[in-house]
């Protein structure tokens, strides 16, 4: 995968299966994760270098990115601006 311009590909973290107290969360009640790992980074746009790199753990907006499925895995593709923080 090679994103273009200022886009990145993120592998979302798995949704929580249980609460801290041990209650199992059903699939219908699971929240979409807002954390993930960068798996591919584009070259940047208009001579602006990308500030994230492959392997970075990031937090992103709740409705950020476009979901897609490839080789049995779920990914998000989003602009670098949609990333809120590098962990």
GUFI-724942 format. One line per 8 residues: number of its first residue (from 0); their letters; for each residue x, y, z of N, C-alpha, C, O, CB. Coordinates in steps of 0.001 Angstrom, whole numbers, plus 500000, padded with zeros to 6 digits. Atoms other than C-alpha are relative to their C-alpha. Glycine has a CB too. Layout:
NUM) a) X,Y,Z,X,Y,Z,X,Y,Z,X,Y,Z,X,Y,Z | ...
end
This chain:
0) xxxxxxxx) 500839,498813,500000,500000,500000,500000,500876,501240,500000,501841,501321,500760,499050,500004,501213 | 499261,498740,500046,501296,503437,499132,498975,501133,499845,498521,501404,498734,501056,500008,498818 | 500951,498893,500100,498952,506343,499988,500613,501184,499254,501834,501331,499199,499541,500439,501397 | 499528,498829,500726,499185,509528,497950,499850,501252,500847,499063,501289,501793,499240,500157,498683 | 500038,498681,499350,499758,513120,499095,500115,499897,501517,501027,499248,502029,498711,500729,499635 | 499907,499929,498531,499040,513729,502803,499122,498961,500692,498607,499202,501784,499609,501392,500480 | 500847,501035,499409,497150,510519,503454,500844,498929,500690,502006,498702,500352,499108,499359,498925 | 499368,501092,499268,497992,507706,505862,499029,498831,500074,497816,499027,499999,500432,500453,501425
8) xxxxxxxx) 500816,501187,499787,496724,504145,506294,500200,499574,501449,501328,499420,501918,500378,498841,498997 | 499976,500343,498577,495827,503187,509869,499313,498660,500208,498239,498416,499658,499317,501103,500852 | 500653,501245,499577,495105,499733,511295,499379,500276,501363,500099,500428,502351,501022,498779,500059 | 500646,499693,498718,492498,500383,514006,500278,498931,501053,500408,497748,500740,498497,500149,499805 | 499850,500942,498884,493013,498810,517419,498701,499216,500145,497639,499689,499742,500357,500746,501337 | 501192,500819,499788,490604,496033,518338,499075,500664,501009,499529,501295,501963,500387,498590,500477 | 500988,499464,499064,487393,497085,520064,500070,499232,501316,500381,498041,501332,498571,499925,499401 | 499960,500636,498683,487217,496354,523776,498967,498875,500078,497812,499060,499694,499747,501041,501116
16) xxxxxxxx) 500883,501159,499863,485718,492917,524485,499316,499961,501365,498200,499460,501499,500787,498714,499782 | 500529,500009,498630,485198,493410,528241,500259,501349,500653,501190,502065,500285,500640,498858,500839 | 499763,498804,499198,484855,496289,530671,501074,499677,501032,501451,498516,501189,498685,500494,500691 | 498982,500234,498973,487436,496732,533424,499490,499100,501116,500268,498386,501750,500468,501321,500584 | 500573,500833,498941,485040,495033,535838,499693,498582,499534,499253,497757,500334,498739,500639,500530 | 500156,501360,500496,484806,491950,533570,498704,499732,499260,498451,498591,498873,500103,499065,501122 | 501250,500191,500732,481432,492504,531887,500321,499910,498504,501024,500762,497962,498990,501167,500290 | 499758,500197,501431,481478,491188,528308,499086,500934,499211,497883,501003,499464,499762,498511,499587
24) xxxxxxxx) 500752,499039,500819,480401,493801,525739,499526,499296,498736,500343,498735,498006,500873,501253,499645 | 500488,500629,501243,478109,492488,522953,500424,500811,498772,500688,502009,498875,498458,499860,500033 | 499561,499345,501238,479035,493298,519330,499188,501245,499679,499736,502220,499165,499913,499030,498841 | 500857,498859,500336,476071,495672,518964,500285,501219,500860,499920,502331,500478,498548,499614,500144 | 499727,498883,499093,477271,497835,521880,501449,500487,499941,501803,501468,500595,499667,499596,501412 | 498591,499608,500079,480959,498033,520966,500142,501327,499273,499471,501569,498269,500829,498914,499291 | 499727,498724,500643,482248,501492,520105,501135,499845,499001,502039,499030,499186,500343,501073,501044 | 498941,499983,501006,484381,502141,517051,501273,500528,500657,501243,501591,501277,499598,500875,498761
32) xxxxxxxx) 498754,499521,499371,488017,502429,518215,500478,501299,499370,500246,501545,498186,501101,498936,499889 | 499455,498739,500472,489710,505818,517907,501522,500001,500139,502156,501056,500182,499384,501178,500775 | 498561,500174,499828,493233,504458,518285,500470,498979,498981,499743,498039,498659,500358,499552,501457 | 499490,500963,500951,495425,502652,515805,501471,500194,499729,502122,501061,500312,499234,500083,498724 | 498586,499959,500376,498828,502056,514254,500122,500380,498529,499399,499857,497682,500689,498632,500270 | 499739,499583,501373,500126,503762,511117,500716,498861,499276,501749,498383,499746,500848,501317,499958 | 499360,501072,500760,500938,501110,508485,500587,500490,498682,501416,499804,498084,499005,498894,499731 | 499433,499421,501228,501672,503363,505477,499796,501506,500025,498788,502000,500529,499347,499377,498723
40) xxxxxxxx) 500029,498531,499992,502411,507064,504960,500289,500512,498596,501210,500041,497929,501032,500579,501020 | 499760,499369,501294,502139,509179,501818,501201,500935,500065,501760,501154,501139,498759,500767,499541 | 498807,499152,500048,504934,511517,500687,499808,501422,500525,500789,502136,500735,500482,500072,498604 | 500263,498628,499577,503246,514729,501848,499416,500782,498838,499276,500256,497734,501287,500679,500520 | 500659,499181,501016,501665,517580,499919,500582,501404,500014,500848,501962,501079,498474,500045,500232 | 499511,498625,500137,502933,520927,498617,501296,500236,500778,501428,501245,501470,498935,500977,500473 | 498692,499892,499346,506480,520357,499940,499930,500052,501523,500860,500534,502168,500704,501220,499505 | 500140,500080,498540,505167,519832,503508,500256,498559,500397,499537,497654,499975,498574,500483,500485
48) xxxxxxxx) 499605,501338,499569,506845,516839,505150,498983,499439,500996,498428,500180,501807,501409,500029,500629 | 500931,500668,499084,504660,514320,506997,500618,499923,501393,501815,499679,501540,499638,498577,499485 | 499493,500027,498626,504951,514429,510789,499780,498650,500676,500213,498455,501812,499336,501090,500817 | 500179,501352,499462,503886,510794,511324,500814,499038,499149,501167,499338,498009,498486,499585,500023 | 499262,501007,500751,505726,507672,510292,499432,498616,500296,498685,498425,501255,501505,500054,500342 | 500470,501375,499857,505050,503976,509905,500342,499468,501391,501460,499641,501875,500618,499097,498911 | 499791,500568,498672,504618,502224,513261,499528,500891,501133,499410,500422,502265,501438,499698,500190 | 500489,499094,498952,503381,505301,515175,498617,499571,500480,497763,499187,499681,499954,501453,499484
56) xxxxxxxx) 501321,500209,499409,500469,504733,517545,499322,501361,500073,499911,502316,500580,500094,499323,501427 | 500673,498708,500084,497888,507490,517036,498566,499932,500499,497948,498868,500532,500021,500505,498577 | 501421,499816,499729,494519,508765,518192,499453,500874,498894,500112,501820,498463,499746,500635,501417 | 500607,499238,501082,492157,510091,515539,498542,500287,500333,497985,499697,501258,500115,499242,498661 | 501380,499599,499766,488705,511681,515354,499027,498841,499845,499301,497884,499121,499619,501111,499058 | 500982,501075,499973,485621,509535,515903,499492,499629,498603,499287,498450,498312,498836,500398,500876 | 500536,500272,501335,484377,509877,512322,501051,500200,498906,500704,500427,497747,498798,500896,499728 | 498909,499770,500951,487779,510227,510634,500207,498795,499103,500015,497651,499515,501295,500326,500739
64) xxxxxxxx) 499540,501041,500899,488836,508254,507619,498930,499233,499257,497743,499274,499581,500792,499065,500744 | 500834,500866,500830,487407,505923,505042,500419,498565,500262,501593,498224,500121,500126,500358,498479 | 499693,501393,499702,487182,502254,505982,500175,499205,498713,499481,499447,497725,498899,499378,500866 | 499895,500953,501097,488395,499555,503616,500565,498688,500527,501174,498643,501595,500885,500561,498858 | 499634,501353,499605,489117,495839,503783,500984,499459,498964,500734,499529,497761,498735,499076,500123 | 498989,500539,500920,492235,494218,502309,500707,498818,500653,501155,498915,501795,501031,501097,499599 | 499319,501210,499519,493723,490736,502737,499494,499553,501371,500285,499138,502218,501503,500241,500067 | 500595,500462,498750,491321,489908,505578,500156,500953,501176,499809,500596,502302,500588,498702,500363
72) xxxxxxxx) 499786,499012,498935,492201,493041,507586,499190,501260,499705,498944,501596,498547,501512,500345,500141 | 500689,498721,500132,490293,496272,508221,500998,501136,500183,501863,501075,501057,498846,500117,501027 | 499121,498832,499947,492049,499603,507635,499176,501268,499845,498020,501231,499424,501088,499924,498904 | 500555,498675,500244,491281,503306,507581,501020,500786,499197,502222,500701,499449,499643,500733,501338 | 499120,499073,500688,492696,505787,505117,499491,501396,500328,498302,501682,500192,500039,499736,498443 | 500395,498656,499574,492696,509388,506300,501110,500992,499698,502250,500618,499422,499657,500022,501502 | 499005,498944,500156,494441,512696,505903,500769,500143,501309,500257,499825,502383,499331,501352,499594 | 499186,499799,498795,497232,513512,508314,499302,500960,500968,499450,500825,502182,501400,500544,499624
80) xxxxxxx) 500717,499034,499153,495062,516401,509604,498953,499359,500900,498572,499947,501912,499336,501037,499138 | 501008,500692,499190,492528,513857,510963,500604,499356,501245,499874,498944,502147,499298,498937,499166 | 499314,500580,498843,495149,512544,513418,500113,501066,501080,500581,502175,500823,501412,499449,499609 | 500023,499052,498895,494807,514213,516814,501303,500003,500802,501762,501056,501246,498841,499686,500914 | 498803,500081,499148,497903,512944,518653,500779,498718,499666,500197,497690,499319,499606,500026,501522 | 499131,501167,500106,500851,510587,518325,500301,499563,501436,500761,500364,502250,501334,500319,499179 | 499787,500501,498636,501104,508388,521427,501433,499593,500228,501782,499149,501323,499089,498824,500282
end
